[in-house]
Amino acid sequence: MAGEIIHNPHINHKLREMGVVFLEHNPTHKETSFDFSAVQPEDVVILPAFGVTVADFAKLRELGCVMVDTTCGSVLNVWKRVESYARDGFTALIHGKFYHEETRATASQVMKYPGGHYLIVRNMDEAQIVCDFVEGRRSAEEISERFARATSPGFEPLRDLAKIGVANQTTMLARESLAIGAEVRAAMVRAHGEAHAATHFRTFDTICSATQDRQDAVKELLDQSPDVMIVVGGYNSSNTISLAALCAERVTTYHVEDATCIDPESRVIHHRTGQGQVDVATPAWLAPREREGTVCVGITAGASTPNNKIADAIARIFATRGINPSTIR
């Protein structure tokens, strides 16, 4: 397995129990993302849902092993989009995490074309830095220094930010991806006019349907004013982290990896914070609301969270209130 097939600890643990060997990451990332030294021609290598870089794919093909490609169709759509940007001379401005497997794989697609370039922004704050450059408020040196780890080799801001095409890691907050695209276009209009933006800017919503469906559902759930939200999913799952961030804007939210993070007896919940701290213990997490009697708990889960793990978490929540889940109809 070239990395985790999805970012869910239970699925990956089960695969290891089945004897699947997970390839180690290459820390330098200079040639390939993984250490393929142990791979033999008779081996079967599974490519994860996030995909692999162009260099990884080429290396595996060179080794002659059997490849089973499980790259998500939504990810493939993003690849097609950034390839078209590179082909037409646009730099791909990718909303994502520069270290994430999917974003690394997406960024590598532009390198198929001579002169293809990319720049990765994590959020609106970083996108605003790019906008400042477009409008002449920041220097090329500032861009090169700020995004040293998030740009293509040989990136030159003056040359490579003249024409921009926006794309995104498929598991980011859709609202933020769309806002970033709108802000970059607005910056181009302010700097050079509407006609310039019409020919020098492109965008396309590439959030995956599973991610979008969950974000839309959470918005509806939050409109019901829950007292607290529980988000179930891997701590390294980008789409789950995005759900937790969305919920935390409106209500106290606990991102738990699985049901074992909820202890009914001690009434402690172990969770990930919005600042990335994991296994943070919060005691009596329902107590402030229990004094009023009925407690409304909302629950959602990342796209890679198995249904049985969601059910286990629900059972623990009921048990925290002293309710036997088997009595619920």
N, C-alpha and C positions, 0 to 999 in steps of 0.2 A: 504494500500500500504506500503510495507516494503521499505521505502526510495523512492527516485525519480525513476520513471520507466525508464526514460532516462534523460540526463542532458540537457533539453531544457525547459526554463521557461514557454513558452506558452503552451506546452503540459501538464506540471504539473499543471499550473493554470486552464486549462480546466477541468482536472480531479477533482480538488478541487471544481470547480463550479458544477460538476455533483454529488457532495456529497461523493466523495472518501476521506477517512480519511488517512492521512499520519502518520505512526507510528514515534514516536520520537526516536532519536538515544540515545543509552545508552552511556553516556560519558566515563564510566570506561572501557567498552569493555571486562570486566573480564570474563563474561559468554556469553552474547549475544550482538550483535551489536545494537539491538533495545529494546525498552521497550514494552514488550508484555503483560503487566499487564491488559490492557483493552480488550484483545482479548478473545472472548467467542467461545465455540464449534460451535455455529450457524453462526459465521462470515466467510466471504470469504476473504482470504488474498492473495494479488497478489505479487509475487516475481518479482523483476525488471530484466531488461536485463542484469545487471551486475552479477546477482545471489546473493545468500546469503551464509553466512558461514555454515559449517557443524553444528555448535552449534545452529545457528538460525533455520535451517531446523529441527533439532531434537526437539527443543522447540515447534515449531509450530505443529509438528506431535504429540507431547505429549499433547498439548492443544486440539487436535481433530478437529481443524477447517478445512474448505475446502481450499486447496492451489491451486492457478492458477500460474503455473510456466512459466514465459516468458523469462527465461535465454537464452541469445543468443547462437546459436549453435557454434559459434567461441569460446566463453568462455568455453563451455563444452569441446571443443577439447583441450584447455589448461589444463583443470582439468584432463583430461585423461593422458595428457603428464606428469604433475607433480606427479600424482598418480603412474605412471610407474617408475618415478625416485625414489620415496620413497620406492616403493616395492623392487627395485633392489639395495637399499642402497646408492643412490645418493642424495645429498642435492640439492634442487631446488634453483637456483640463478635466481631470478625473476626481470626482468627489468620493473619497474613500480613505482608507488607512494604508499608508505606503508600505507597511510591513505585512499586510494581510495577503494570504495566498492568492485570493481572487484578484485583488488589485494588482499584484505583481504579474500575474498571468495576463491580465488585461493590458497593462502597460507594455508588456513585451510584444504584443501584437503590432504595435505601431512601428516596431523596429524592422518589420518585414520590408519596409519601403525606404529607399534612400532619402535621407532628410526627415524621416519621421521622428516626432518628438512628443513628449508628454510632460505634464506637471500635475502632481497630486496634491489636493487640498483636503484637510481633515474636516473642516467646518466652515461656517460663514466668516468667522474671524480671519481665517487664512485666505479665504476667497477675497475678502475685502482688501488684503495686502496686494493681491494681484490687480484688483480694480484700481487701487491707488497708483500702481505702476502705469496702468493703461492711461490714467488721467494725468500722469506726469508728476505725481506727488511722492514717488519713491524712485530710487535709482536702480539700475540693472544690478549693481553690486549687492544691494540689499536683497533683491530677489534671489540671486545666486547663493548668497549666504544663508538666507532663511530656509530655502528649499533644497539645500545641497543633497539631502538624502531622498528627495522626492521628485527629482527631475531626470530626464534621459541624459545619457552621456553627451557631452559637448553642448549642453543647453545654453543658448544665448538669448536672454530675455528680449532684447531689442528686436532681434530677428524672429524669434519663435513665439512671441506673444502678439504678433501682428494679426494673425488669423487664428481664432480659437473655436474649437468644437467641444461642447460640454458633454460628459458622460458620467456614470457613477458606478460604484460598487453596488451590486444589486440589493444589498441588505441594509443600506443606509436609510435614514429618515427621508421619505419621499418629499415631504414638505420642504425640508432643508435643501435637497438636491434641486428642486424646482426654483426655490428662492435664489440659490447660488447662480443658476443659469440666467435668471431674470436680472440679477444685480450686475453680472458681468456684461450682459448686453446693454444695460442702461449706462454703464461706464463707457462703453464704446460709443454710444450715442452722444453722451455728454462731451467726450473727447474729440470725436471726428464727425458726428452727424448721423442721421438715420440711414442715408444712402450707404455710408461706409459699413455700418453694422449689418445691413442687409446682405452684404457680400463677404464680410469678414467674420461672421459669427454664425454658429450652428448649435443646435441643442436637440436633445431627444430624451424622453423619460425612459430610463432603462431599469427601473425598480422591478424586481421579479413579482409575479402575481401572488405568490404565497406570502411574501413580505407585505405587499400592499393590502391584501385581504385582511391580514392581522392588524395592521395599523388602522384601517378603516373600522374594523370591528371594535377595537379598543376605544376609538373616539366615540362610538355609539354607547359603549359600556360606561364610559366616564360621564356621559350626559345623564346617567341614572344616579349620579352622585354617591358612589360607594364610599364607605368610611376609610377603606384601605384597599390597596391593590397588591396581589401576589403575581409575580411573573416567574414562570418556571422555565429553566433552560440553562445550557452550559454557560459558564462564566466567560468563555472566550467566543461565544456565539454573537456575531455582530448584530444580527437581526433581533436577537433577544435583548441585547443591550439597548438597541434603539427603542424597542417597546417599553422597556423600563424607564428610559428617559422621557418618553412621551407621557407615560402615566405620572411620573414624578412632577411634571409641570402643574398638575392639578390636585394630587392627593398623595398622602404618605404611601410609599411604594417599597416593597421588599422583593428584590431579585434573588430567588433561591435556585440552586442547581438542581435539587430534587427534593422529594418528600422528607428525606432524613435531616434536612436543614430545619425542619419544623418539629420541635420537641413538645408534645402535649403535656408531659408530666412536669417539666421545669418551666413550661410556658415561655421558652426562649426560642427565638428565631435567628438562624445564622444566614447571613445574606451578603450580597455584593452591593457596595455603595456606588453612587454616581461618579465618585472620584476614582473608582477602580479598586478599592480595598475589598478583599474577599474574606469570607468567614468572620464577618463582624457580627458579634452577638448582641441582640437587643432583647432584654427581658420584658415580660409582661406587655408584649407588643399589641395586644388587644385591650388591655385594661382601661385606657382612657375612654374607650367607646363602650365597653361593657357596662359602665356605670349607668348608662342611659338605657340599658336593656338590650334591645335588638341591635345586632351588628351586621352591616352590609359589607361583605367581602367580595371584591371583584377578582377574577382570576383569568389569566391569559398565559400563553406559552409560545416559545419560539417555534419557528417552522420545523426545526429538527428535533423537537421534543416528542417522544413516543406518547401515544394516548394513555397507556397504562401508567406512565410516570405522572401524568396530569391527574389521573384518578387517585393515585396514591397521595398526592399533595392535598387534594380535596378532602380525602379521608382524615388526614392529619389535622387539617383546619377544623373540621367538625369535632374531632377528638379534643382539640384544645378548648372547645366550649363545652366539653363533657357530653357530647352527642355521639351516640353509636351510629356510624354511617349505615349499618344494615337496617336501621329503623326508618330510614328516609325513603320516601316514595316520590 
